[in-house]
Amino acid sequence: MEKLIDVIELSELIGLKPFTIRLKCRQRRIPHYRIDGLLKFKISEIHAWLETKKHKVLRYSGDIRVDIVREIKIK
């Protein structure tokens, strides 16, 4: 079974404040588990969630368009 991490560990992992993580959980925007009232997270599910947050950025340089994919990286 995969180890579960808490809000503080997730905060350190992805660089969001614990308050923001709790808010996103209440809004059901981050995959999480509530065990005895405590928020817990599977790292594999967080990785998958972050993959859905990639943005495609179009950068124009003169007449040439350059496509750049910005990836969110985990520390």
VENRA-V428505 format. One record per backbone hydrogen bond with DSSP energy under -1.0 kcal/mol. CO is the residue of the C=O (numbers start at 1). NH is the residue of the N-H. If there is no record, write none. Layout:
{{CO NH} {CO NH}}
//
This chain:
{{5 41} {6 10} {7 11} {8 12} {9 13} {10 14} {11 15} {13 75} {17 21} {18 22} {19 23} {20 24} {21 25} {22 26} {23 27} {24 29} {25 28} {33 40} {35 38} {38 35} {40 33} {41 5} {42 46} {43 47} {44 48} {45 49} {46 50} {47 51} {48 52} {50 53} {51 54} {55 70} {57 68} {59 66} {61 64} {64 61} {66 59} {68 57} {70 55}}
//
